[in-house]
Structure formats: structure tokens, C-alpha cells
Amino acid sequence: MTDDDAGGDGPSGGGSAAPSPRDRAFDALDRLVAASATERLLISGSALLLSIAVGFLLILVAGRMTSCDTAAYTLFGVGFCYDPVLVYDSLFLGAFGDFLANPLNGQFATTVSETTVLVFTGVAVAVAFKAGVFNIGGQGQLVFGALASALAVYAVAGALSGFVGTVVLVAFGLAVGAFVGGAYGAIPGALKAYADANEVITTIMLNFVATSVALYLASGPFKDPESFANQTRRLPEYALFPQPLFPARANASMVALVLAVVVAVGIAYLLRRTSFGYDVRTSGIQPEAAEYGGVDAARTVVSSMALSGALAGLGGAVYVLTIAGNFQTGVPDYGFDGITVSILAGNNPVGAVAAALLFGVLKSGSIIVDVSTDVPPQLVGVLRGLIVLFVAMPEFFRMIGKRVDVRDRLGGSRDAVATDGGEEA
Amino acid sequence: MSADLGGRLDAVGTRGAVAGAAALVAVLALGGLVVAGSGGTAAAVLGLLFSKSTLAAALRLSVPIAFAALGGIFAEKSGVINIGLEGLLIISAFAGVYATSVTGSVWLGVVGGVVASTLMALLFAIVCIEFRADQIIAGLAIWLIALGLAPFASQVVFGSKNASAGATFPDIQQLFADSGVPVLSTAVVSALDTLGSIPFFGALFEASPMVYLMFVAVGASWWTLNRTSFGRWVRASGENPRALDTAGVDVSRVRYAAVLLSGVLAGVGGAALSLSLGQFVGNGPTMVNGKGFIAIVTYLLGNYNPVGALLSTMLFAGLDALQFSLQGQDVLAIPQSLVRTIPYVSVIVVLALFGRTRIPEAAGEHYESGEE
């Protein structure tokens, strides 16, 4: 295998004499960055549009499978019970509420808070991907991070109060969430590094374990005795993220969103400019060359999975400290959405912010779809899967591109976002 | 070249059996640990473990996992890692219930499940083979699509994420009794009745027809893989596609056939799962609840040998059945939400102990005829 393995049949010279594997890997990285950024963006955009189109058909088909008195939508003389235009209108615009009249409305607040959590899970998946490991366990790491954060903050909240209390408690809650999520993420990392256990399977299994254990803890030892639901005791208001803009009942914090963006940018810097980031990226693209160049492969896998888990755990802590206010069983699918966010963003941490916003809109919009139409909100889940599917097949879009005679001037890498390490976008 | 390849494939088969047996011992030891950990109630747990109802439940729970595992073996042996088995199970579990409620027949329900799952597998095959998608990500997408689509469709046609079909499989005795054939409906039924009263193994004679179909499918899969030219092509496609291409066999067509076969098999498994209860549960991770992923582990553990996969399936299903019995009987003081993690934890332990299975040489790679 030569060094152009990661770039498929890209232009990198397999036979040319290169001074050292380190330089060679660096060259390959640079070429990939230059070649694939525009293409990635085009592919993600096309995948999104195609998913929306397939979703449109799905709504029509679903509309034929149910019965209604009057057709909500007519196309070519055929009546359909669901109106796809209305559904997409609710899905995309519903997320903003009546934005012009009141930018701080409840619906937009939901979009902001969903986006905030998704930035963390999206960046979490991206970090692991960069190192060539596939972290599907974001959900489990987030659940444990959320639970630990809720319990730890509750335990010490009584000792503090006021503004200082907020600063200390929120920071403490975030730290606990990150630590616990990181520890839980390190388990599949260590299993992969030292026992060669496939991380795709182990992380999925650990999700099931986390959900069950969290259910046990939140319905047993740490249950709020005054509630019928399986949840922990509610945290006092001063222990939660401050909400300087949104009204108190909106459960959204611009402070948390800013923190999420800062973390995403910080991770991008970490991956790009530090030696740890260099190890992670070369391990993802060329494990053999990385190891030859002095990178400890096993340690890189464990530390990048721990970092990935820590980010997911942070997401869990933010979920508790902005949205939930305590730990409740039945945490939404942030971990799985994080996979889509990362894949859509080409595993770029900063791009994940934009992709997270898109999914924040979809998640918040799905509530409006549920309320204002008869179409089941699980539609968003289908769209999520379709986006992942379409992003995985760039070859399809290249073929279409050639058909409509867009010259193949982008060149560069042929491979999709792959489990053997994503490239820079 | 081809003799050499044949020799290599045979060697893999033997190794598979050895690894399967070793894994069996390991998981039994794990089960022993669970029992030992419970202290004084060990006897009660052992009693439950060897009760007829536990075996009956284990057989029933094996069906979806075993069918999905057989499907996974064909796909991966041909060089396509099908991590979307979970999604295929989910979609066929729903389609089986839907088709049953429309047609009124569980058997047509199974057909419906198989059709839905095969269509999904076709989508997966096109994406992976035609458009050279990363197999792991495409498989993940299949899972995510099914995870959204099945509850969505259930909500549309039944008005709820959970739906019932109003019919379940008859057990084997009932099937013979209803057959109307004189000898079958009398002598065989009374023989089954007698055999069914045997303490532990009696469960084997009272099972759903899908359990017997599972045993048949395992035998047929083994035979197909090891004794037919299609099986040889599948194995060669995963080990050395170039050689297969040189021999004049279209690698893509072999891979399409193998992936579609994985859709058919997983379809039977998914429909069997939902129709044995007569119900589809679309809440949370749906009623499939990781069984597709466990299936992947069972065939890795059985080293791609259908018989080995069945044995490891029985172990995981046995743990699951025991878990159900423990919940029902209240033998242990361990809360049920923790007991429920036993199958998942054992998957992780097994993977950690036997992570280094030898996957087919070309699995996960694209192949294009004439490629350098």
C-alpha cells in the first residue's frame, strides 16, 4: 500500500521518493485539504437536497396509505392526504417561530438549545472519525455525562448560591459530564487498541448498557421521590446556565451556544495546529505511516476516543444544565444525530456548527410538524438516515455531475467520508 | 491458483469450528460467573437456566438473530460488510405485521417482511456496489432510515408507533392438527405431545415453525456456502475477487446476490420476531433492540460458519431468555434494568476476548473489473 491509499486514485505520487513518512503524510494531508473542501460542500448540499426530495415522495406515498375526506394536496390530478409543501414549511420555518415579531420566541429558543447540544455530539463524532475510529457510542456517553452532571451538581448545589454559585456549579457540572463521558468513551477505545474489538459494535452495545443503567439509577437510587417519572431531583435555578437573552421558561442559553462554538473552534485548532492533532489525523489517514513516523497508535486511539466521549459527555451536561434541569430517562437521540451532523460536515469541527444548526432546525421544526400536520414527526429520523446514505455515496453525485457536463475539474479524492479516517474539509 | 484458493478456504472452515467451540466454552464460563455472582441463589438460577420455558424462550429469541447472522455471513463472505442488518430486521418486523393485518395470514406476513427487507438490501447493495459508498456508513444509514421509517409508517397506517397484527404463528402441534392429513393430525400430534413433556428438551417439540425453519436455514446455508459453486463464488468474491474475475465470474453480480440473500434471510428473521408476538413495537430503539448488531457478533464469533453462528446465537439468546426468566421469577435481587444489560455486556466481553477474527481479505473493499 502506498501513501495515496487514503486518497484513492488521487494524484498523489505513490512511486516518488519522499524523505520521510511524516513529510509524506503531511503532503497527502495538504493535498486532500485543497482538493476536497469544495467537493465536500457540494456533496453535502446535494445529499441534503436529494434527501428532501425523497422525503417529499415519502410524504406523498404516506398520504396515499392513509385515508381522508378531502385531499390536502393534489398533483397531476391525484389527491394526497398530506401536503408535503406544508410539512416542509412547518419543518424549516416552524423552527424560527414568528421570528420577525419576536426573535426570542419559544420555538427559536428550542432551535438554539437543540443546536447547542448537537454541536457537541457532532464534534465528538468528528474527533473520533479523524483518528480513524467510528464512535457510534455518543448517545451512551451523552446519557452518562448528563446523569453524572445532574447528580454531581445537585450534590454540591446547596453549598453555593448567587452569581458565583452559577459560575462554579455550571463549570463543575460541565467538568463532571466531560470526565464521565470521556471515561465511558475510553472503554471502547481501549478495547479497540488492545483487544482489537470492533468499535462500531462495542460502542453500540455500550449505548444499550448506558440506557439501561441510567434507567436503573434514575428510577431507583437517585429517583426524585416527589415525582412519578423516572428522573433525578430538579437542580436549583442558579445551578443552570444563565439565560441573558431568552425568557426564563424558554430553556435556551446563548451562553451555552457560544461555549459550544468556542469548543468547536478549539477542537479544530487542536486537530490542526498541535502535535496531538497531527497524531490523530495521520493515524486516521495512514495508520501504518503514522506508526512508522513515531505515533503511538494504541494511545492515539484511546485518547481520541476519550476526547470524543468527553465532548459527548459535555453535550449531556449542557442538555441537563440548559434544557432539562435534571436527568430524565428517554434522552433524545442527540448521539445519533451527532453522527449525521459530523458526516454532513465532512468531519470538520467548524462545519459541524452549521450542520448542527440545520439539525437543530429540523428537530425543533418536527415539533411544529407534529402539532400542525398529521404527518408523524419520525419523518426527521428518516431524513437523517437518508442524508447519511447519500453523503456516503459521492460517486453517485460525480456521475450525475458528469451527465450534466460539469467538468471534473474538482479532482482530488474519490473516497467518501470513510471509517478509515476522514479527510479535512 | 484456484486449488490454492480452495485450500485456503477449507482451512478457514476448520478454524471456524475450532474458534466456535472455544467461544462456546468462554461464554459458558461467563454465564457461570453470572450464576456464581449471585451467591446463595445460584441453585435457583441454575434451575431456571435448565427449565423448559427458558429453552423455549431461547429458541424463540434465537430466530431473528440467527436469520440475520446467516444473512450477514453471505454478505460479508462476498466482501460486503452489512452492518445494516439491524435496519433490515426493523423494517421487516414492521412490514410483517402490516402485511399480516392486511392479508390476515401470518405466512403472507412473512412474505411481506421479506419483500420489504430485500428492497432495503437492494438499496444498500446499489449504494455499496454501484456507487462505491463506504460500507460501514451506508449500513449505518440503513439502520437509521429503518429506525425512522418503521415507526413513521406504523403511525401512518395504524395511528400508533406500536401496532398489532391480530395473528401469530401456530405452534408445531397446532400446525399438524390443522393440517387435515389423517396421520399427521392424529399420530404425529400425540407423539409431539409425549415428546413435549420431556423436562428440558421438550421445548424442542413445542416450538413455532420458524424455529424449525431456522435449523433448516442454518443447514442449507452451510451447504450452499461450502458445497455449491455459488458458495464458492461468494467466498472467492470476499477473499480474492481478482481471481474470481479472471475465472470469468462477474464479481458485482455475486455480491448483489449475496447482499440480496442477506436481505431475504434478515427479512424472515424480522417478520418472525414481530409475528411471534403478533405485534410491532416502534418505541425507542424498536423491538429489535440491537438484535441485528448481536447477530454480527454471533457470526464473527462463529467465524462465518453458519453452524458456529447458530451456536453462539443460542448462547446470546440463552442469556436473554435467562434474563427474562430472572425478571419474571424474581430470583435475584438485581433490578431488571441491570439484568437487561447482560446480553450487551456479554457481546462486549466476547468481542474483547475474540476480537481478532479473520475477516475475508477483500471485505469492505470495492472491486471493479479491470482495476489495477
Chai-1 contact restraints between the chains, C-beta under 6 A:
chainA,res_idxA,chainB,res_idxB,connection_type,confidence,min_distance_angstrom,max_distance_angstrom,comment,restraint_id
A,A62,B,V156,contact,1.0,0.0,6.0,A-B,restraint_1
A,M65,B,V156,contact,1.0,0.0,6.0,A-B,restraint_2
A,M65,B,V157,contact,1.0,0.0,6.0,A-B,restraint_3
A,T66,B,V156,contact,1.0,0.0,6.0,A-B,restraint_4
A,L191,B,A352,contact,1.0,0.0,6.0,A-B,restraint_5
A,A195,B,A352,contact,1.0,0.0,6.0,A-B,restraint_6
A,A195,B,G355,contact,1.0,0.0,6.0,A-B,restraint_7
A,D196,B,G355,contact,1.0,0.0,6.0,A-B,restraint_8
A,D196,B,R356,contact,1.0,0.0,6.0,A-B,restraint_9
A,A197,B,L351,contact,1.0,0.0,6.0,A-B,restraint_10
A,A197,B,A352,contact,1.0,0.0,6.0,A-B,restraint_11
A,A197,B,G355,contact,1.0,0.0,6.0,A-B,restraint_12
A,I201,B,F293,contact,1.0,0.0,6.0,A-B,restraint_13
A,I201,B,V297,contact,1.0,0.0,6.0,A-B,restraint_14
A,T202,B,I348,contact,1.0,0.0,6.0,A-B,restraint_15
A,T202,B,L351,contact,1.0,0.0,6.0,A-B,restraint_16
A,I204,B,F293,contact,1.0,0.0,6.0,A-B,restraint_17
A,M205,B,Y344,contact,1.0,0.0,6.0,A-B,restraint_18
A,M205,B,V347,contact,1.0,0.0,6.0,A-B,restraint_19
A,M205,B,I348,contact,1.0,0.0,6.0,A-B,restraint_20
A,F208,B,G290,contact,1.0,0.0,6.0,A-B,restraint_21
A,F208,B,Y344,contact,1.0,0.0,6.0,A-B,restraint_22
A,V209,B,T341,contact,1.0,0.0,6.0,A-B,restraint_23
A,V209,B,Y344,contact,1.0,0.0,6.0,A-B,restraint_24
A,S212,B,S337,contact,1.0,0.0,6.0,A-B,restraint_25
A,S212,B,R340,contact,1.0,0.0,6.0,A-B,restraint_26
A,S212,B,T341,contact,1.0,0.0,6.0,A-B,restraint_27
A,L215,B,S337,contact,1.0,0.0,6.0,A-B,restraint_28
A,Y216,B,P335,contact,1.0,0.0,6.0,A-B,restraint_29
A,Y216,B,S337,contact,1.0,0.0,6.0,A-B,restraint_30
A,Y216,B,L338,contact,1.0,0.0,6.0,A-B,restraint_31
A,P376,B,F152,contact,1.0,0.0,6.0,A-B,restraint_32
A,P376,B,Q155,contact,1.0,0.0,6.0,A-B,restraint_33
A,Q378,B,G148,contact,1.0,0.0,6.0,A-B,restraint_34
A,Q378,B,P151,contact,1.0,0.0,6.0,A-B,restraint_35
A,Q378,B,F152,contact,1.0,0.0,6.0,A-B,restraint_36
A,L379,B,F152,contact,1.0,0.0,6.0,A-B,restraint_37
A,G381,B,L147,contact,1.0,0.0,6.0,A-B,restraint_38
A,G381,B,G148,contact,1.0,0.0,6.0,A-B,restraint_39
A,V382,B,I145,contact,1.0,0.0,6.0,A-B,restraint_40
A,V382,B,G148,contact,1.0,0.0,6.0,A-B,restraint_41
A,V382,B,L149,contact,1.0,0.0,6.0,A-B,restraint_42
A,V382,B,F152,contact,1.0,0.0,6.0,A-B,restraint_43
A,R384,B,L144,contact,1.0,0.0,6.0,A-B,restraint_44
A,G385,B,A141,contact,1.0,0.0,6.0,A-B,restraint_45
A,G385,B,L144,contact,1.0,0.0,6.0,A-B,restraint_46
A,G385,B,I145,contact,1.0,0.0,6.0,A-B,restraint_47
A,G385,B,G148,contact,1.0,0.0,6.0,A-B,restraint_48
A,V388,B,A141,contact,1.0,0.0,6.0,A-B,restraint_49
A,V388,B,L144,contact,1.0,0.0,6.0,A-B,restraint_50
A,L389,B,A141,contact,1.0,0.0,6.0,A-B,restraint_51
A,A392,B,A133,contact,1.0,0.0,6.0,A-B,restraint_52
A,A392,B,D134,contact,1.0,0.0,6.0,A-B,restraint_53
A,A392,B,I137,contact,1.0,0.0,6.0,A-B,restraint_54
A,A392,B,A138,contact,1.0,0.0,6.0,A-B,restraint_55
A,M393,B,V127,contact,1.0,0.0,6.0,A-B,restraint_56
A,M393,B,F131,contact,1.0,0.0,6.0,A-B,restraint_57
A,M393,B,A133,contact,1.0,0.0,6.0,A-B,restraint_58
A,E395,B,F131,contact,1.0,0.0,6.0,A-B,restraint_59
A,E395,B,R132,contact,1.0,0.0,6.0,A-B,restraint_60
A,F396,B,F131,contact,1.0,0.0,6.0,A-B,restraint_61
A,A416,B,A133,contact,1.0,0.0,6.0,A-B,restraint_62
A,A416,B,D134,contact,1.0,0.0,6.0,A-B,restraint_63
A,A418,B,D134,contact,1.0,0.0,6.0,A-B,restraint_64
A,T419,B,D134,contact,1.0,0.0,6.0,A-B,restraint_65
A,T419,B,I136,contact,1.0,0.0,6.0,A-B,restraint_66
